[in-house]
Amino acid sequence: GINGRKVELLSLDNAFSPPKALEQTRKLVEGDGVFAIAGALGTPPNTAISKYLNDAKVPNLYLVSGAERFNDPKNFPWIVPLYPSYVAQGEIYGNYIRKTRPSARIAVLYENDDLGKDYLRGLKKGLGANAAAMIVKERAHELSDPSVEGVVVELNATGADVYVQFTTPKFAAQSIRKVASLGWKPLQVIASNAASIPSTLVPAGLENSKGVISARWEKELSGPEFAADPGMKDFKAFAAKYMPRVNPEDKTATPGYVSAYAIAEVLRRCGNELTRENLLKQATSLKGFAIPLLLPGVTLTNSPDDYTAYHAMEIMRFDGERWAGLGDLIRI
């Protein structure tokens, strides 16, 4: 356990449904009397439970969503995100495009929800004063759409030489595949949440995906780059024991591992004062906290006034087989 206390983890399935998420959260809080909610996944479910948990003063600790709405310590102090914000990630892409392709003509495909809109806002922030001139067309799509191929045809017609896709793996795969079939040759940028090789790039076609750009803050599980890294060895041993079916090229397990590592550290820092108030205090006062699975130089720092914990990322490129970092960290 931690500080001599056994930790009991209760897990209920919310089916990624907002109403179900609220129902199951009430059951955990009122029926099971949990100390905190830990590492809850996704923007819609967390949106559904935020007011309930905040009113009850139950920490929703290190939730896994980059939506900017969750960084609101003034109105929702008990809702504490950890995942890098979509606005910050969008800003990283904007900075990269502005510096490497200052004359770019940019077409943007984005989800019509918090994820897509936050990413787009960050992109414009990173592009700076020339954002309006550089972005030649923006097109939103709904998660309920069966396909975005028609939108890709429309964006191709703009003559853009940079194509930014702020969407989920399913639609990113469709989009990359359609770009190839049209003979369009832009620099393609995809959101980090769609950067899974098996979920996005394999369905899109590995050859079609060559040269695609994204961002990372975690070490790559596959390939030789971090094979000898002690933190990676620990994670792989953990995965072999508890998650033997996890594909090393699939990034879905790593945010949970990072979140759990941080939660365990916060519980240690609570010492003998294991109250929800102290848990919140410790969770929102990180200073340069290093987690072994994060890239060298990426540490977590937040405060009671700003819950944003990530302040640096690295641009990466897909080489046809794996992701490779392009160099120095970009700090924001």
N, C-alpha and C positions, 0 to 999 in steps of 0.2 A: 504493500500500500504506500501511502504518502504521509510522511510525518507520523507513522505508526497507525494510521487510519486506513481501513479497507475502503476501496472505492468501488461502488456498485454502479454499473452502467445499465440503464434501462433503455431499450430501443423499441419504438413503435413505428409502424409504417404509415406515412401520411399520404401515400399514393401521389405525391407531388400535386395535391389538390388543396387549395386554400381552405375550404370548409372542413375537410378531413384533418388538415393540419391543426386547426383551432380545436376541433373535437379531441384529437389525441393529446394535444398540449394540455388542455383542461384536465384530462384524465391523469396525466403525469403529475401535474401540480396539485390538484385537489384530491385525487385518489391515491397516488403513490407518495405524495409529499416530497417531491424531488427538491434538492438544494438549488439546482440551476439547470437550464437547458444548455446543451453543449454541442457546438458545431452543426447547427441545423442548416440544411442545404437548400439553396434556391431563393430567388427573389419573391415569387408569388406566395410560397408558404410562409416565409418570414414576414412579409407584409401583413399577412392575415393574423399572425400571432403577436405582433409587436405591441399594439395598444393593450391587449390583455396582460401580457407579461410586464410591461412597464407600469401599468396601474397596480399590479399585484406586487411590484418591486421584487420580481424574480429575474435574475440575470439571464439574458439570452446571450451566452458567452461565445465569442469568436465564431459567429455565424459565417457561412460560406456563401457570400454574394458580394459582388463589387458595386452594387447599386448605391449611388451617392446618398439616397434617402436615409440609409441606416447610420450615416455619420451625423447624428443630430443630438449631441450630448445635452443641449439645453432643454429640449422637449422630451427626448427619449433616452435618459441617462442609463437605463438598464439594458439597452440594446447595443451590444458591442460587436462590431464587425472586425474581421481580421483580413479577409481576402482583399487583394489590391483593388482599388476602386476603378471602375470602368472609365471614369473621367481621366484619372491619372494615366491609365493605359493608353487611352486615345491621345493624350498629350504627348506621350512617348513617341507614338507613330507620327504625329504631326511634326514634332521636332526632327525626327529622322528624315522625313520627306523634305522638309524645308531646307535642311542642310545638304542633303545628297542630290536632290532634284528641285532646285529653286524655281525652275520654269515649268514644273509639272502641271499637267491638266488632269484633274482628279475626278473620278466618278465614284460615288458611294452608294452601296447597298446596305440598308440597316433594318433591324427589327423595329417594328412600331411598338416599343415597350421601353421600360427603364433601361435595359441593357443597351439597346441600340441607340437610344437618345443620349444616354450618358457618354457612350463612346464617341458619338458624333460631336457632342459639345467639347469633349477633351481634344479631339482631332483639330477642331477650329482654334482652340486655345493654343495648341502646339504650333499650328501654322502661322499664328500671329496676324499681323495687319493685312497680309495678303490672302487670308483664307477665302474671302468672298470671290476673289479673282481666280484663285487656283482651283476651287471646286466648281466644276462645270455642270454637274448634275447630282442631285441626291434623290434616291428612291427608297421609300419604306415598303416593307412587306409585312403581312400578318403571319403569326405562327401557324394559323389554320390554313394558310395557302398550301395547295398541293405541290406547287413548284414555283421557282423563281426564274425559270429559263427565259420566259418572255421579257422579264425585266432586264436580264443580262443582254438580250438583243438590243433593247432600247438604250442601255448604257454604252454598249459598243458603238452605237451610231454617233455618239458624241465626239469620237476621236480621242478619248482620254488615253493617256499613257501610264497612268497609275489607277489601279482599281482596288478600292478599299471595301472590305466585306465585314460588317459588324453583325454577325448572325450566328446561328447554331450549326453544329457539325452537319446535319442533314442538308441544310440549304447551302452551306459553304461547299460541300461536295458536289451538289448539283451545279453550282455556279462555276467552280473551277473546271468541271467537265465541259460545260457549255462554252466557256471562254476558249478552250482548246478546239472544240468543234467548229467555232467561228473563225479560227485562225487569228484571233486577237492576241497581241503580244504585250500586254501592259505589265508593269511591276504589280504583282498582286500582294496585298496585305490582308491578313485575316486576324480576327480577334483571338486572343490567347485561349478562350474557352472552346474554340473550334480547332485547336492545333494538335488534336489527337491523331496520330498516324493511322491506327486501325479504324477509328470512327469517321474521319474526314478524308484523309489523303489516300488511303487505299481505295475507298469507293470512288473518289475523284479520279484515280489513276495516278500512280507514283510518278510516271513520266510527265503527266500533265501538271503535277504539283511542284515540279522542280523549279527552284528559284522563289517560291512563295516565302513571304516575310511574316514573322510574328514576333512576340516578345515573351521572355521568360524571366523568372526569378528563382526557380527551383532547378536543381541539377537534373540532367537527363538520366533516365533509368537505363537506357540502352546505349550501346556503343562504348568505345574505349575511353572517352574523355574523362569520366569520373570513376572508372573501374577500380582504381586503387584507393579511392577516397574513403576514409574511415566512416564518415556519415552514411555514404552510400552502401558500404558493406553492412553496416548495422541495419539499414532499412531492408536490404535484400534478405538478410537473415530473418528479420521480423516477418517479411512477406512470405518467405518460404515456410515459416512455422504456422502463421495465422491466416495467410491469404494465398495459398498455393496456386490458385487459378488466375491470379492477376497477371495480365499481359504486361511485360516490362516496358512496352511502347505506349501503353495506355496511361494517360496522366490523371485518371479519375481518382486513384487511391491517394495520391500525394497531398492534395489539400486537406484531406481528413487526417493524415498522419501529422502534418505541420500543425493543424489546429489542436490536435490531441497533445502534441509535445508542448505547445504553449500553455494549454490548460493545466497540464501536470505541473509545469513550472510555477504558474500562478497559485495553484493550491499549495505548493511547497512554501512559497513566499508568505502565505497567510499564517504560517506557523501555528501557534496555539489559538489564534483568534479566528476561528473558522466561522465567520458570519457572512451573510450576503453582502453587507456593506463593505467589509474588508476585502472580500473577493472582487467586488467592483473596483475598489481603490487600487488593488494590486494589478488588476487586468488593464487598467487605463493609465499606468505609470511605467510602461516599459521604456528602457533607455539602452539602445544599442544591443538588444537581446539577439544572440545568434542561435539559429536552429541548424543542426547538421545537414539537413536536406536542402537548405537554401544556398544559392550561389555565393562564392567568396565575396565578401564586401556588402552583401545584402543582410541587413539586420533590421529588427523591429523596434520602432520608437513611436509611442503615442502619448497622449496627455489627457487629463480630464476635460480639457476644452476642445480637443481635436483627436478623434479616435483613429484617424488614418495612421496605419502602422508601417506600411511599405513606402519607401522614398527613393527606390532605385530599381531599375530593371535592365535587361540586356536585350538588344535586338538579335534575333536568330533567323537563319535562312535554312530552308529544306533543300538538301543536296540530291534528292532522289532516293535516298535510303534512310537518312536520319537528319535531325535538326542539329545545326552547328552554330555556336555563338559567333557574332561578328566583331567582338572586341570589348571595349571599355563599357562599364555600366553608365547608363544615362540616368542622372539624378534629377528629381523634381521636388 
